[in-house]
Amino acid sequence: MTATSVTTGYVGWVGLVASLALVGMAVAISLWQRLDLERSLVWASVRAIVQLLAVGAVLAVVLSPRVPLAVSWLWVVFMVVFAAETIRRRAPEVPRARPLALASLGLATAVTLLVLFGLGIFPLDARTIVPLAGMVVGNALTSTVVAARRVVAEFSDKRSEVEARLALGLSSRDASRPYVRDALRTAMIPQIEATKAVGLVFLPGAMTGLILAGEKPLQAVLVQAAVMFLILGAVATTSAAMSIGLARQLFTADHRLVRLSRATG
């Protein structure tokens, strides 16, 4: 690898193969401590590279200047739909998880991209639409799963408390508010902590990528700050939409809490 390739962040096939030594290190630790994670580590690594290569091939077409911008927006729609299905599979105990996830992720993606492009923070083209939407969806996915599962867990574990509040004359909205609040806090705190630690404890992906690509550190910082605010807003939006929407559908029209089943694991 030449000095020029290092400064531009270029990694060839030889470099990729060499980086597998780090996977080997993880496998060795698993064997040493008898964690029985060797197959999972190898499978995760193989799956990751296959998926990345497949997505890279598709993006090479989507991001081509000759391809209409509408194709990029279709890719964003695909990401939202796929993420909603992923949420449904990760949170099987959540009723109507797919439509709720679609609405939550769709709202977050629309709002955050409208701010970024409507205010001219980033130029509107395929090379910004797809990566930024991917950051929104990818980061919001985890928080949405956490929010949904916490709402169901809160209402299941504290069903007697919720019903007692209803018996005292509170509406379903008022009776559920403390538990929705707890679920929202649980979903949002990790991203808040990550935002506070950025730069001091770790250098996030966008900033690192730009620096490796030879961009000036200050410009990398500005881009990363905008991306962190984008992710924070997306996480807050999706978590709130999922928690509130789910809480509303867990009550009947006459303010009775429906029967819930907790999934294990």
N, C-alpha and C positions, 0 to 999 in steps of 0.2 A: 504494500500500500504506500503510495507516494505521499509527500508532505502536502501536496495540493488536495489529494483525496481526503486526508485527515481533516483539513480546515473546512472542507465543504460537507463533512459529515457522511461521506460515501462509504458504504459497506458492501463489499463484494461477496460472492458466494463462498470464497475461502474464509472471509471474516465471519460469515454467518455460521459456517461449520465449526470454526474455532470457538465461537461463543457457546457452542453446545457443551464445552468443558464446564460451564457454570451449572448446566443441568446435571451433568455428571457429578458435580460437587453436591448438589441437593440429593441426588440418588444415594451417594456414598453416606451422607449424614443419615438418611432414612434407614439404610442397611445397618449402620453403626449403632443407632439407637433403637433398632427393631421397630420402626414406626409402621412398617408394612404399607408405605406410600409410593414404592418404586414404580409400580405399574401406573398409578395415577399421575405421577410426575412425568413419566415418558409419554403417556397418552395425552396429557394436557399440552405438552410441548409440541408433539406431532400435530395435534388438532389445531393449535394456534397457528403454526406456520402454514398449514394447508389452507385454513380460513383466510389468513392474511394474504397469501398468494392469490387466492381466488378473488378476494375483494380488490386487491391491487390491479388484477387484470380487468375487472369491471370498471374500476375508477379510471383506468387509462383511457377507456372509451368515453365515460361520462364527462370527464374533465377536459376532453379534447375541445379546442376552440371551434372546431367544425360542427360540434354537436349542439343543438338548440338548448337554451337555458331551461326549457320546460323539462328536459330529461333529468336535470339535477333536482328539480322539485319533486319529480316522480320518485327519485331515489330517497328523498327525505320522507315521503309518504310511506315508502317501503320500510324504512328504518323504524318509523313510529308503529306501524302495524306489527312488524316482527317483535319489537320490544313489548308491545301489549300482550302478544301471545306468550312471550317469555315470562312476563309477570304472572299471567294466568297459571303457567306451569309451576312457577316458584311459590305461589301462594294459593294452593288448591282449596284451602279452607275459606277463601274469600268469595262470597257470592257475587256473581256477575262481574268478575274481576276484569274480563277482557274489555267490555264496553266502558267501564270506569277508567281503565288504564288508557284506552284510546282517547277518551275525552281529556284526561289529565295531561298526558304527554302531548296531545295535539294542541291544547291550550298553552302549555309551557313553550313549546316550539314556536308557535305563532307569535306569542308575546315577545319572547326574547329576540327572535330574528327580526321582528318588526322594529324593535328598539335599535338593534345593531345596524340594520340597513336603512331604516327610516331616518335615523339621525346621522347617517353618513359615517358611522364609526368604522365600518369596513366597506370596501367597494362591493357592489352586487355583481358577482360572477360565480361561475361553477367552483372555482378554487377556494372560495370563501363559504358558499352556501353549504356544500357537503361536509367539510370538516367541522364547521361550527355547529351545524345541526347534529352531527355525530356526537360532539361533546355534550350537547344539551340532552339528547336521548340517552346516551350511555351513562351519564352521571345521574340523571333523573330516574333512571330505571331502578337502581338500587334503593334510593330513598323512597320511591313509590312502593316497592315491595315491603320495606320496613314499616312504612306508615299503614299500609293495608293490614298487614299481619298484626300490628300493635293494636289497631282499632278492634279487630276481632278478638284478640287476646284480652283486651281490657273489658270488653262487653261480656265475654264469656266468664272470666274470672270474677268479675264484680257485678254479675247479673243481679244479685239481690240488692246491691246498692242502687243500681239504676232503677230497678222496679220500685224501691222504696221512695226514690225521688219522684217517680211518676205518681205513686200513691199519694204523695203530699201535694199533688196538683200541678207539678211542673210539666211543661210541654216536653215532648221528646227532644226538641232542640236544646232546651235549657238543661234537661236531665243528662244529656250526653256530652255537654260542653266540656266538663273537666277531663273526661276520658279521651276526647278528641284532642284536647290540648296536650295531654301527656304523649299521645301517639305522635303528634306533630313535633314536639320537642325531641323525642327519640329519633325521629327521621332526619331532623335538620341539624342537630348538634354535631355529628361527625363532619359535615361539610363546613360548618362554622369554625370548628377547631382546625380543619385543614387550611382554611383561609387565613386564620391567625398565624399558622406556622409557616406559611409559604415564604420562601426566601431565606428565612433564618434556619429552619430545620431541614428543609429539602428544597431542591429546585424542580419545579413541576415540568411536565412534558413539553408544553409549547415553548417555554423559555429555553429549555435545554436543547430542543430541536433547532430553534433559531440560532442559538449560539454555535452549535455544531455545524450549522449550514453557513457560518461565516458572518451572520448579522451582527450589528453593533449591539453591545449589551443593553444600552439604554432603550433601543427600539424593541429588543426582546422583552424587556421589563414592561414597556407600555402595552405590548400585545398580550403578555401574560396577565397583566392586571385586568384588562378588558375581558379576557377569557374567564378569569376567576370570578369576576362579577357576574358574567353570563351564567356560569354554572351555579353560583349561589342563588341567583334569581330563579333559575329553572328548577332547582331542588325545592325552593320554598313554594313555587307555584304548583308543581306536581304533587307535593306532599299535602298541601292544603286542599287542592281539588279532590284528591283521592280520599283523604280523611273525612272531609265534610260530605262529599257525595256518598261515600260508603255508609257513614253514620245515618244519613237520612233514609237510606233504603233498608236499614236494619230495624226500622219501626213500621208498624202498620199505619193505615190512615187514622185509626182511632188511638194512636200513641201507645201501642203495645210493642215490646221488644220481641223480635222473632227468635225462634230457637236456633242456636248456633252450634256448630261442631268444630272443635279444635283439631287441627292437624298436628301431628307430631313430627319433629325433625325439621 
